[in-house]
Amino acid sequence: MNEKIKDILNDIVESIKGTEQDFTTGKLGRAIFLLAVPMVLEMAMESVFAVVDIFFVSKLGSEAVATVGITESVMTILYAISLGLGMGTTALIARRVGEGRMKDASITAAQSISLGVILSIPIALAGIYFAPDLLEVMGSSKSMIENGYKYPQIIIGFNLVIMLLFIVNSIFRGAGDAALSMRVLWISNFINIVLDPCLIFGLGPFPELGIAGAAIATTIGRGTGVIVQMYFLFNGKHRIQIILRDFKIRIKIMIKLIRISLGGIGQFLISTTSWIGLVRIMSTFGSSALAGYTIGIRILIFSILPSWGLSNAAATMVGQNLGAKKPERAERSVIITSKINFIFLTFVAVLFFLFAEEFVRIFTSEPGVIIAGKDALRLISFALPFYAIGMVIIQALNGSGDTKTPTIINFFCFWLTEIPVAYILSMKLGFHAHGVYLAIILADVMIATIGIIVFRRGKWKLKEI
């Protein structure tokens, strides 16, 4: 037993430091473990971004929290583009690495970065010039717009740092260098945590900027992370080694990246625009209900993002093993990862159901917001075990390069089911906010069920990219 514990500890250290493990050979459980540990920690760090701003901004009142919630709902479109492009990047790089074509993997990485820069420019201009209009369209009050428009203006205006943070970390994950992604987010979060209270409340020599300070702190933290990423890519010490001439446009690679990424972007746009729709429905029930919903969702994201780390490990395992012509090993890795994820998120769901109010009170002391947040957290927690299975299978399909099938699944479950059901239950049948929560549960149950059926058919194992 002592030897087994020692081996596990050694594997943890190796995974965090960075491993030279070939993920297409050796013990499957160990390969998943070495990939998953840094990816889980990476996503845990990403989830910190989701709660740190809310924790400090909540001290400014429910309107400030609601402004952050509305901004995040709009930002989900950017996240969809970034994640979709990152998804295509991970699939292509993992396949090239599995095939042993390391130089082609590096060129693909450079093309993906270039594409991200191009896409970020029009989004930045829209954020800078139309931030107040975005808040108004999303149902914000006049005082929310006047006091909070700088938050979306800064966050969206500097979207390039978000875009590159997602894309480059996807490059590292596809190559199997998950420890690098983890380190980048450690640094980014440390800076954000330190600067957030300083710039929001004007601690020490810092100016008191209120909600705008939260946006500046987050942007500086993420921007620093991007600088570190570039260092890792250009220093020649890791699997992906980029040089300047790799950024010369390669039309074939660009088209392939766009083709695969469009499916990823599409599926995330579908899921995230449905999130915007839910926020719009929730805004009709007042700022307290919307603030409670925002806090509840942020707490859920904190638990879900580490679970995404497991899903990302499955995607990398699928991509690299399909590239190495080992489809059965790819399939087994998905099954093992799904079981682990199910156990983890079921435990989290029980925890949230039992202690929902205690978690919400960490972020607010307003009675109305506490009640709304407790209801959101408690009810939506029922969806987590189903979400655990669905997310792994969807990411596995994406890792194979089949981004079309998850897009269809998302379209059916979110647009054709979740939004209409949420509207009918909450607005027509009088369930109010509870109708939104029930619709979320239904959508996650459907994704898991359909995902299992598609996965068992096995067509994804034949995908060529």
Secondary structure, 3 states (H helix, E strand, C coil): CHHHHHHHHHHHHHHHHCCCCCCCCCCHHHHHHHHHHHHHHHHHHHHHHHHHHHHHHHHHCHHHHHHHHHHHHHHHHHHHHHHHHHHHHHHHHHHHHHHCCHHHHHHHHHHHHHHHHHHHHHHHHHHHHHHHHHHHHCCCCHHHHHHHCHHHHHHHHCHHHHHHHHHHHHHHHHHCCHHHHHHHHHHHHHHHHHHHHHHHHCCCCCCCCCHHHHHHHHHHHHHHHHHHHHHHHHCCCCCCCCCHHHHCCCHHHHHHHHHHHHHHHHHHHHHHHHHHHHHHHHHCCCHHHHHHHHHHHHHHHHHHHHHHHHHHHHHHHHHHHHHCCCHHHHHHHHHHHHHHHHHHHHHHHHHHHHCHHHHHHCCCCCHHHHHHHHHHHHHHHHHHHHHHHHHHHHHHHHHCCCCHHHHHHHHHHHHHHHHHHHHHHHHHCCCCHHHHHHHHHHHHHHHHHHHHHHHHHCHHHHCCC
